[in-house]
Each structure stands twice: as C-alpha cells, then as structure tokens.
C-alpha cells in the first residue's frame, strides 16, 4: 500500500510541472505590458523599466521560467502580486481556509441531502418518490449557482433579515454561500447514488441474500449500501474539486475574501503575477484532493489493492525468471 501511495505522489510532479509551464507560457506571451497597465498612462518609460526590474520581468523567456519554476518547487514561492506587491503564497495561505471552509460545508450539505435522495429514488424505482427525487436533481443541475445565490440573498437577507449577505465571521456567514454552492452537488450525488444503488440491487449476492430470507433492511444496510458507496467515494473527490472551483463564483456574490475573489480581482486588474500564482496553487490543491481520494478508494476497495499487488508480484517473478 505504501508503494502505491508513493507512486501516486510521484505522479503529482509532472502534473504540477505541466501546469506551471502552461500558465507561465500563457502569461508570458499574452498581449500587453502588465507593468504599464499597473502604473497607468502617466508613467514614464524609465519608471516602467524600473518597475519591471524590481518585479524580475526583464530577461528571456527561459531565464524567467527557470527563476520562477525554481522558486515554486524549491521554496514554494508563487511569485509577487504586481498590484499590491505582496507574496502570492502568503495571500493564498491567508485566503485558502475561507475557501476550504465553504467547500467543506457545501460538500457536507451535498452528501447529507443528495445521498439519501439517491437511495430513496433507487429503492422506490419508478414510483412518485423516484420521479420527485430525479426532478429535484435535474433542477439542481440546471440552476446556475450564482442565480440561486442571489435568490437566497433576496429572501433570507433582504426580506426576512435572518442571515448575513456578505463578509465573513461566524458559521452563519457560510450558511447561504454553502447552500448556493451545494445545490449542484446535491443533484450530482442523488443521480450517482441512485445509479450505484440500482446496480447493486441487481447483483447476484443481493438476490442470494433475499433468497436466504434476509430482511430487506439488512439487505440494504449490509449488502447494498456498503458496496454502492465505493464509486460514490471517487465521485466525491471530483465533486469536491468542483465545489472548490464553484467557490470562485459564490465568493464574489457574497463578498467572501477567499481565493475566488482574489483571482477575479487579479484578472480585473490584470495582475498577471497573482493570476499565475493562484492558478498554480489551485492546481496543486486539486491534485492533492484527487490523491487523497485515490488513496481512500484503494483502501476501501480491496480489488484496487489486490490488482496493484498482483502487478508488483508479476513484475518481481518476471525479473527472477530472467
């Protein structure tokens, strides 16, 4: 198992290197001078050159890429914000807990609502409960999160005055953003759970358990749900990455100072240093999330572990024969 985890960690390196190369290349060749834009039309050429020198923007493509990549991989230095002159790494570490909290809250709501909906739909297939659950799922998939966020603000903040509509503070500041961000996740978990549970219901071991006289409740809790949760774990990792991405929109609606608002402000100000660093930080975060999901999936599903061990054993036997 340790070798499997180590192998998955090693796979992160080319992914992060590729993202770093891609975003740096795009930012390097994009039209316009970020320093001239930042200083404004009143800046002289001498001031622009001085600012470029201070920000390390002079030099060839390869020279600048080497300096930037070595900073990322050796010191985890994601660069400097052109607009504010602050470290992008420090900005990310300050804002990430807020984005992460929003994503986790959205994930919990998605699972707690979506999975039971999917189970109800699957165990009552082709009934009113099934159709109602799938209508809710389709409604969630088709509704834009920012539109739902605006509706929630109008109802619970402006009309009823129950919850805050912007800023950060206690738990109550995350309730509306988490609900708005989780609606698509609820729909996704409901559909995925329904499909997975139906597949298990049709399995031979479920038919055998019923033939032995096992009660329907024990069949559901002891056979169907444990086996149907395995593919849902993989889906949960993908969905969590999507919720982190969805926070970019939701944070701007509720004015939460997280990574999403940081990236949007950086794009608006054409702060290429901040855009570059925040994209790389997001890529690293998504990669780590998927790594954790892969490890959990391998631990939960013994077939993955057995498949990897058999492959290792076959390779070892082949070398011994030689």
Secondary structure by P-SEA (a helix, b strand, c coil): caaaaaaaaaaaaaaaaaaaaaaaaaaaaccccaaaaaacccccaaaaaaaaaaacccccaaaaaaaaaaaacccccccccccccccaaaaaaacaaaaaaaaaaaaaaaaacaaaaaaaaaaacccaaaaaaaaaaaaaaaccaaaaaaaaaacccccccccccccccccccaaaaaaaaaaaaaaaaaaaaaaaaaaaaacaaaaaaaaacccaaaaaacccccccaaaaaaaaaaaaaaaaaaaaaaaaaaccccaaaaaaaaaaacaaaaaaaaaaaaaaaaaaaaaaaaaaaaaacaaaaaaaaaaaaaaaaaaaac
